[in-house]
Amino acid sequence: VQLQASGGGLVQAGGSLRLSCKDSRRTFSNNAVAWFRQAPGKEREFVATISWRGDSTSTADAVKGRFTISRDNAKNTVDLQMNSLKPEDTAVYSCAVSRRSYGSSRSSDYPYWGQGTQVTVSS
């Protein structure tokens, strides 16, 4: 598994970004995928997860109603649409793949991780 996250950047509060996670070498269409984030000086935090078919999603309370996770198995990508961004959303965002079809909020359930992408929200 060789995951790569992209789409991060600098945005003003209230703005939007769309992150994308892709594995160019192997499909993860049978696996749940999640996004986590880690801000400086803080522990890694669950953001959202999506099941292998996309029929089940879960988002953290901190981002509910603002972030949406989706996937396109034909393209082997999982996206995170982030709207109404806040300064407290500033973090490095990483995608992770589970061995299971349905995901969880526990980072220990995801053995495969990609390099993160920096999201910075200015006030």
N, CA, C and O atoms as a DFTB+ gen file, in Angstrom:
492 C
 N C O
     1  1       0.844      -1.183       0.000
     2  2       0.000       0.000       0.000
     3  2       0.884       1.239       0.000
     4  3       1.800       1.365       0.813
     5  1       0.602       2.131      -0.904
     6  2       1.369       3.375      -0.972
     7  2       0.372       4.522      -1.097
     8  3      -0.027       4.911      -2.195
     9  1      -0.017       5.049       0.059
    10  2      -1.034       6.076       0.090
    11  2      -0.431       7.457      -0.040
    12  3       0.667       7.737       0.440
    13  1      -1.182       8.302      -0.701
    14  2      -0.742       9.686      -0.824
    15  2      -1.937      10.603      -0.633
    16  3      -2.958      10.466      -1.308
    17  1      -1.794      11.535       0.292
    18  2      -2.825      12.530       0.533
    19  2      -2.425      13.831      -0.139
    20  3      -1.253      14.208      -0.149
    21  1      -3.408      14.506      -0.695
    22  2      -3.142      15.772      -1.371
    23  2      -4.319      16.712      -1.173
    24  3      -5.380      16.311      -0.695
    25  1      -4.116      17.965      -1.548
    26  2      -5.198      18.934      -1.493
    27  2      -5.135      19.931      -0.356
    28  3      -5.968      20.833      -0.274
    29  1      -4.160      19.780       0.518
    30  2      -4.046      20.718       1.626
    31  2      -3.579      22.081       1.158
    32  3      -3.213      22.268      -0.002
    33  1      -3.600      23.030       2.082
    34  2      -3.156      24.378       1.749
    35  2      -3.554      25.360       2.815
    36  3      -3.964      24.991       3.915
    37  1      -3.422      26.631       2.460
    38  2      -3.771      27.728       3.359
    39  2      -5.103      28.325       2.898
    40  3      -5.285      28.642       1.723
    41  1      -6.022      28.470       3.844
    42  2      -7.335      28.995       3.511
    43  2      -7.818      29.869       4.663
    44  3      -7.450      29.653       5.818
    45  1      -8.641      30.851       4.338
    46  2      -9.203      31.699       5.384
    47  2     -10.357      30.992       6.081
    48  3     -10.995      30.109       5.507
    49  1     -10.613      31.379       7.290
    50  2     -11.745      30.829       8.034
    51  2     -13.022      31.020       7.224
    52  3     -13.266      32.076       6.640
    53  1     -13.826      29.961       7.212
    54  2     -15.050      29.976       6.432
    55  2     -14.887      29.404       5.043
    56  3     -15.874      29.167       4.346
    57  1     -13.659      29.180       4.638
    58  2     -13.382      28.654       3.314
    59  2     -13.498      27.138       3.247
    60  3     -13.891      26.479       4.209
    61  1     -13.144      26.606       2.081
    62  2     -13.270      25.169       1.834
    63  2     -12.000      24.612       1.219
    64  3     -11.252      25.311       0.535
    65  1     -11.782      23.347       1.481
    66  2     -10.721      22.581       0.836
    67  2     -11.236      21.175       0.580
    68  3     -12.126      20.686       1.276
    69  1     -10.669      20.540      -0.420
    70  2     -11.011      19.141      -0.694
    71  2      -9.729      18.335      -0.713
    72  3      -8.857      18.543      -1.557
    73  1      -9.626      17.414       0.228
    74  2      -8.475      16.525       0.308
    75  2      -8.763      15.244      -0.450
    76  3      -9.909      14.802      -0.540
    77  1      -7.709      14.655      -0.992
    78  2      -7.855      13.408      -1.721
    79  2      -6.794      12.414      -1.272
    80  3      -5.640      12.778      -1.045
    81  1      -7.195      11.172      -1.150
    82  2      -6.288      10.087      -0.759
    83  2      -6.293       9.062      -1.878
    84  3      -7.356       8.621      -2.316
    85  1      -5.124       8.687      -2.337
    86  2      -5.033       7.755      -3.466
    87  2      -3.876       6.791      -3.250
    88  3      -2.838       7.156      -2.697
    89  1      -4.067       5.579      -3.686
    90  2      -2.985       4.603      -3.712
    91  2      -2.748       4.253      -5.173
    92  3      -3.599       3.659      -5.836
    93  1      -1.599       4.625      -5.647
    94  2      -1.304       4.435      -7.068
    95  2      -0.851       3.018      -7.393
    96  3      -0.734       2.651      -8.563
    97  1      -0.596       2.224      -6.360
    98  2      -0.027       0.901      -6.626
    99  2      -1.005      -0.230      -6.355
   100  3      -0.862      -1.323      -6.904
   101  1      -1.988       0.025      -5.520
   102  2      -2.856      -1.087      -5.138
   103  2      -4.238      -0.544      -4.808
   104  3      -4.368       0.560      -4.278
   105  1      -5.252      -1.307      -5.117
   106  2      -6.603      -0.865      -4.834
   107  2      -6.946      -1.061      -3.366
   108  3      -6.501      -2.020      -2.736
   109  1      -7.741      -0.141      -2.827
   110  2      -8.280      -0.337      -1.480
   111  2      -9.797      -0.348      -1.534
   112  3     -10.465       0.033      -0.573
   113  1     -10.342      -0.794      -2.677
   114  2     -11.782      -0.771      -2.858
   115  2     -12.523      -1.728      -1.923
   116  3     -13.734      -1.592      -1.747
   117  1     -11.835      -2.677      -1.329
   118  2     -12.471      -3.621      -0.407
   119  2     -12.264      -3.239       1.055
   120  3     -12.651      -3.987       1.953
   121  1     -11.660      -2.085       1.295
   122  2     -11.262      -1.697       2.636
   123  2     -11.889      -0.377       3.065
   124  3     -12.125       0.523       2.259
   125  1     -12.146      -0.298       4.357
   126  2     -12.551       0.982       4.919
   127  2     -11.354       1.934       4.914
   128  3     -10.208       1.511       5.060
   129  1     -11.637       3.201       4.747
   130  2     -10.597       4.235       4.734
   131  2     -11.019       5.353       5.678
   132  3     -12.202       5.671       5.799
   133  1     -10.046       5.933       6.334
   134  2     -10.347       7.010       7.285
   135  2      -9.386       8.173       7.105
   136  3      -8.296       8.036       6.550
   137  1      -9.827       9.308       7.590
   138  2      -8.972      10.485       7.710
   139  2      -8.761      10.776       9.196
   140  3      -9.693      10.716       9.999
   141  1      -7.536      11.084       9.531
   142  2      -7.166      11.537      10.864
   143  2      -6.411      12.848      10.715
   144  3      -5.950      13.193       9.627
   145  1      -6.291      13.566      11.807
   146  2      -5.512      14.801      11.777
   147  2      -4.731      14.951      13.062
   148  3      -5.094      14.410      14.106
   149  1      -3.654      15.696      12.958
   150  2      -2.831      15.962      14.142
   151  2      -2.337      17.391      14.090
   152  3      -1.626      17.797      13.171
   153  1      -2.732      18.140      15.102
   154  2      -2.283      19.520      15.236
   155  2      -1.008      19.558      16.076
   156  3      -0.756      18.633      16.849
   157  1      -0.210      20.599      15.939
   158  2       1.039      20.689      16.714
   159  2       0.771      20.596      18.206
   160  3      -0.080      21.306      18.741
   161  1       1.503      19.718      18.869
   162  2       1.374      19.576      20.305
   163  2       0.156      18.801      20.766
   164  3      -0.096      18.697      21.967
   165  1      -0.601      18.255      19.826
   166  2      -1.804      17.513      20.186
   167  2      -1.718      16.080      19.672
   168  3      -0.913      15.764      18.796
   169  1      -2.559      15.228      20.232
   170  2      -2.593      13.848      19.785
   171  2      -3.345      13.733      18.458
   172  3      -4.132      14.604      18.088
   173  1      -3.081      12.644      17.765
   174  2      -3.794      12.361      16.536
   175  2      -5.282      12.208      16.837
   176  3      -5.672      11.634      17.854
   177  1      -6.097      12.731      15.937
   178  2      -7.533      12.781      16.169
   179  2      -8.283      12.216      14.965
   180  3      -7.946      12.507      13.817
   181  1      -9.301      11.407      15.241
   182  2     -10.143      10.862      14.190
   183  2     -10.979      11.966      13.560
   184  3     -11.490      12.842      14.258
   185  1     -11.117      11.921      12.227
   186  2     -11.937      12.899      11.525
   187  2     -13.155      12.234      10.891
   188  3     -14.289      12.637      11.148
   189  1     -12.920      11.206      10.054
   190  2     -14.028      10.566       9.356
   191  2     -13.578       9.225       8.808
   192  3     -12.390       9.000       8.579
   193  1     -14.547       8.329       8.600
   194  2     -14.264       7.054       7.988
   195  2     -15.391       6.674       7.043
   196  3     -16.526       7.126       7.198
   197  1     -15.067       5.835       6.059
   198  2     -16.053       5.400       5.081
   199  2     -15.840       3.912       4.812
   200  3     -14.705       3.444       4.723
   201  1     -16.945       3.176       4.685
   202  2     -16.862       1.739       4.445
   203  2     -16.450       1.455       3.010
   204  3     -16.370       2.358       2.177
   205  1     -16.191       0.193       2.742
   206  2     -15.634      -0.194       1.449
   207  2     -16.552       0.148       0.282
   208  3     -16.075       0.464      -0.809
   209  1     -17.866       0.087       0.501
   210  2     -18.787       0.430      -0.585
   211  2     -19.279       1.868      -0.492
   212  3     -19.996       2.351      -1.369
   213  1     -18.887       2.538       0.574
   214  2     -19.359       3.902       0.763
   215  2     -20.753       3.985       1.339
   216  3     -21.347       5.063       1.374
   217  1     -21.289       2.851       1.798
   218  2     -22.655       2.849       2.312
   219  2     -22.734       3.224       3.777
   220  3     -23.827       3.391       4.319
   221  1     -21.595       3.356       4.417
   222  2     -21.563       3.726       5.823
   223  2     -20.427       4.712       6.060
   224  3     -19.278       4.454       5.703
   225  1     -20.765       5.839       6.666
   226  2     -19.754       6.832       7.008
   227  2     -19.933       7.272       8.456
   228  3     -21.007       7.133       9.041
   229  1     -18.872       7.795       9.003
   230  2     -18.912       8.320      10.359
   231  2     -17.963       9.502      10.431
   232  3     -16.850       9.451       9.909
   233  1     -18.412      10.571      11.083
   234  2     -17.556      11.741      11.221
   235  2     -17.482      12.151      12.687
   236  3     -18.416      11.919      13.455
   237  1     -16.392      12.747      13.056
   238  2     -16.212      13.213      14.427
   239  2     -17.156      14.375      14.705
   240  3     -17.507      15.138      13.806
   241  1     -17.557      14.495      15.955
   242  2     -18.478      15.566      16.336
   243  2     -17.918      16.944      15.991
   244  3     -18.668      17.855      15.640
   245  1     -16.610      17.088      16.094
   246  2     -15.988      18.397      15.864
   247  2     -16.140      18.886      14.425
   248  3     -16.044      20.085      14.160
   249  1     -16.375      17.963      13.503
   250  2     -16.458      18.339      12.083
   251  2     -17.801      17.994      11.467
   252  3     -18.025      18.252      10.284
   253  1     -18.689      17.417      12.247
   254  2     -19.975      16.985      11.719
   255  2     -20.754      18.175      11.161
   256  3     -20.846      19.237      11.776
   257  1     -21.311      17.950       9.967
   258  2     -22.056      19.008       9.314
   259  2     -21.189      19.918       8.466
   260  3     -21.703      20.713       7.678
   261  1     -19.873      19.807       8.623
   262  2     -18.955      20.642       7.829
   263  2     -18.084      19.804       6.892
   264  3     -17.767      20.238       5.784
   265  1     -17.699      18.612       7.331
   266  2     -16.841      17.745       6.534
   267  2     -17.647      16.566       6.006
   268  3     -18.531      16.042       6.684
   269  1     -17.321      16.158       4.770
   270  2     -17.979      15.007       4.164
   271  2     -16.934      14.102       3.528
   272  3     -16.094      14.554       2.750
   273  1     -16.995      12.829       3.866
   274  2     -16.082      11.857       3.279
   275  2     -16.806      11.103       2.176
   276  3     -17.990      10.789       2.300
   277  1     -16.091      10.816       1.099
   278  2     -16.677      10.083      -0.024
   279  2     -15.587       9.268      -0.702
   280  3     -14.399       9.477      -0.459
   281  1     -15.998       8.349      -1.545
   282  2     -15.001       7.529      -2.237
   283  2     -15.465       7.220      -3.646
   284  3     -16.660       7.200      -3.941
   285  1     -14.484       6.977      -4.512
   286  2     -14.726       6.541      -5.877
   287  2     -13.838       5.332      -6.106
   288  3     -12.647       5.471      -6.382
   289  1     -14.416       4.158      -5.990
   290  2     -13.597       2.944      -6.096
   291  2     -13.052       2.736      -7.506
   292  3     -12.017       2.091      -7.678
   293  1     -13.718       3.259      -8.490
   294  2     -13.206       3.143      -9.853
   295  2     -11.895       3.914     -10.017
   296  3     -11.028       3.528     -10.801
   297  1     -11.768       4.996      -9.273
   298  2     -10.552       5.809      -9.329
   299  2      -9.603       5.507      -8.173
   300  3      -8.493       6.035      -8.113
   301  1     -10.058       4.646      -7.250
   302  2      -9.234       4.291      -6.085
   303  2      -8.879       5.516      -5.254
   304  3      -7.736       5.693      -4.831
   305  1      -9.880       6.352      -5.030
   306  2      -9.656       7.560      -4.248
   307  2     -10.700       7.699      -3.146
   308  3     -11.830       7.229      -3.274
   309  1     -10.301       8.345      -2.078
   310  2     -11.209       8.737      -1.009
   311  2     -10.991      10.221      -0.755
   312  3      -9.861      10.656      -0.531
   313  1     -12.052      10.986      -0.790
   314  2     -11.959      12.435      -0.631
   315  2     -12.557      12.895       0.691
   316  3     -13.414      12.233       1.276
   317  1     -12.081      14.037       1.138
   318  2     -12.643      14.682       2.316
   319  2     -12.959      16.130       1.936
   320  3     -12.058      16.953       1.774
   321  1     -14.230      16.418       1.802
   322  2     -14.662      17.775       1.504
   323  2     -14.815      18.532       2.817
   324  3     -15.573      18.122       3.695
   325  1     -14.098      19.628       2.941
   326  2     -14.093      20.386       4.194
   327  2     -14.641      21.783       3.920
   328  3     -14.043      22.567       3.183
   329  1     -15.761      22.070       4.512
   330  2     -16.413      23.376       4.355
   331  2     -16.437      24.110       5.691
   332  3     -16.243      23.516       6.752
   333  1     -16.679      25.404       5.611
   334  2     -16.784      26.232       6.825
   335  2     -15.597      25.994       7.754
   336  3     -15.766      25.787       8.955
   337  1     -14.423      26.026       7.192
   338  2     -13.224      25.726       7.967
   339  2     -12.987      26.754       9.064
   340  3     -13.285      27.939       8.918
   341  1     -12.441      26.258      10.165
   342  2     -12.157      27.076      11.329
   343  2     -10.659      27.005      11.631
   344  3     -10.003      26.042      11.235
   345  1     -10.113      27.992      12.314
   346  2      -8.689      27.933      12.674
   347  2      -8.327      26.666      13.445
   348  3      -7.215      26.155      13.310
   349  1      -9.245      26.165      14.240
   350  2      -8.963      24.949      15.002
   351  2      -8.922      23.694      14.138
   352  3      -8.589      22.618      14.634
   353  1      -9.254      23.813      12.854
   354  2      -9.097      22.684      11.937
   355  2      -7.668      22.570      11.409
   356  3      -7.337      21.611      10.711
   357  1      -6.831      23.536      11.737
   358  2      -5.443      23.514      11.293
   359  2      -4.734      22.278      11.835
   360  3      -4.708      22.044      13.044
   361  1      -4.160      21.491      10.929
   362  2      -3.502      20.242      11.308
   363  2      -2.907      19.593      10.067
   364  3      -3.150      20.018       8.937
   365  1      -2.132      18.567      10.309
   366  2      -1.713      17.675       9.227
   367  2      -2.760      16.577       9.119
   368  3      -3.044      15.878      10.091
   369  1      -3.329      16.432       7.930
   370  2      -4.374      15.440       7.696
   371  2      -3.777      14.239       6.968
   372  3      -3.078      14.383       5.965
   373  1      -4.067      13.056       7.495
   374  2      -3.543      11.825       6.920
   375  2      -4.679      10.856       6.650
   376  3      -5.657      10.800       7.395
   377  1      -4.535      10.089       5.566
   378  2      -5.505       9.037       5.307
   379  2      -4.911       7.693       5.719
   380  3      -3.693       7.514       5.736
   381  1      -5.784       6.767       6.045
   382  2      -5.354       5.458       6.520
   383  2      -6.329       4.401       6.033
   384  3      -7.528       4.656       5.917
   385  1      -5.816       3.227       5.751
   386  2      -6.619       2.128       5.233
   387  2      -6.688       0.999       6.244
   388  3      -5.680       0.611       6.834
   389  1      -7.891       0.479       6.434
   390  2      -8.107      -0.636       7.356
   391  2      -8.003      -1.965       6.619
   392  3      -8.106      -2.020       5.393
   393  1      -7.799      -3.020       7.374
   394  2      -7.890      -4.356       6.795
   395  2      -9.351      -4.803       6.701
   396  3      -9.663      -5.796       6.044
   397  1     -10.218      -4.082       7.346
   398  2     -11.624      -4.452       7.407
   399  2     -12.446      -3.659       6.404
   400  3     -11.978      -2.668       5.844
   401  1     -13.667      -4.105       6.187
   402  2     -14.559      -3.445       5.239
   403  2     -15.275      -2.246       5.835
   404  3     -15.653      -1.311       5.129
   405  1     -15.455      -2.293       7.151
   406  2     -16.103      -1.192       7.862
   407  2     -15.126      -0.631       8.880
   408  3     -14.457      -1.379       9.592
   409  1     -15.050       0.687       8.941
   410  2     -14.027       1.324       9.739
   411  2     -14.458       1.665      11.147
   412  3     -15.576       1.371      11.571
   413  1     -13.553       2.285      11.851
   414  2     -13.795       2.729      13.211
   415  2     -13.060       4.046      13.423
   416  3     -12.413       4.566      12.513
   417  1     -13.168       4.573      14.627
   418  2     -12.468       5.807      14.948
   419  2     -11.115       5.563      15.609
   420  3     -10.427       6.515      15.981
   421  1     -10.736       4.325      15.756
   422  2      -9.478       3.991      16.424
   423  2      -8.341       3.913      15.423
   424  3      -8.402       3.140      14.466
   425  1      -7.320       4.699      15.636
   426  2      -6.178       4.698      14.708
   427  2      -5.480       3.348      14.682
   428  3      -4.858       2.994      13.681
   429  1      -5.574       2.597      15.757
   430  2      -4.913       1.290      15.815
   431  2      -5.558       0.275      14.879
   432  3      -4.971      -0.772      14.606
   433  1      -6.759       0.571      14.384
   434  2      -7.433      -0.332      13.446
   435  2      -6.986      -0.117      12.006
   436  3      -7.457      -0.798      11.094
   437  1      -6.083       0.825      11.806
   438  2      -5.635       1.159      10.453
   439  2      -4.135       0.906      10.336
   440  3      -3.344       1.712      10.829
   441  1      -3.727      -0.173       9.708
   442  2      -2.294      -0.486       9.618
   443  2      -1.558       0.264       8.517
   444  3      -0.329       0.326       8.523
   445  1      -2.292       0.827       7.584
   446  2      -1.644       1.458       6.430
   447  2      -1.910       2.959       6.454
   448  3      -3.056       3.407       6.511
   449  1      -0.836       3.710       6.409
   450  2      -0.921       5.162       6.507
   451  2      -0.144       5.826       5.392
   452  3       0.898       5.334       4.957
   453  1      -0.664       6.944       4.942
   454  2       0.057       7.736       3.966
   455  2       0.671       8.962       4.614
   456  3       0.386       9.282       5.768
   457  1       1.500       9.628       3.871
   458  2       2.043      10.899       4.340
   459  2       0.917      11.924       4.366
   460  3       0.032      11.909       3.511
   461  1       0.955      12.791       5.327
   462  2      -0.126      13.743       5.491
   463  2       0.006      14.957       4.596
   464  3       1.013      15.162       3.919
   465  1      -1.042      15.747       4.618
   466  2      -1.058      17.011       3.901
   467  2      -1.453      18.105       4.889
   468  3      -2.373      17.933       5.689
   469  1      -0.753      19.220       4.822
   470  2      -0.965      20.298       5.792
   471  2      -2.176      21.146       5.402
   472  3      -2.315      21.584       4.260
   473  1      -3.035      21.359       6.381
   474  2      -4.166      22.275       6.233
   475  2      -3.988      23.389       7.258
   476  3      -3.868      23.129       8.455
   477  1      -3.971      24.611       6.787
   478  2      -3.830      25.763       7.669
   479  2      -4.984      26.723       7.420
   480  3      -5.213      27.167       6.294
   481  1      -5.703      27.033       8.485
   482  2      -6.855      27.926       8.388
   483  2      -6.537      29.199       9.164
   484  3      -6.303      29.164      10.372
   485  1      -6.533      30.302       8.463
   486  2      -6.222      31.575       9.111
   487  2      -7.508      32.269       9.557
   488  3      -8.565      32.126       8.942
   489  1      -7.380      33.010      10.627
   490  2      -8.568      33.692      11.183
   491  2      -8.747      35.082      10.580
   492  3      -9.689      35.791      10.931
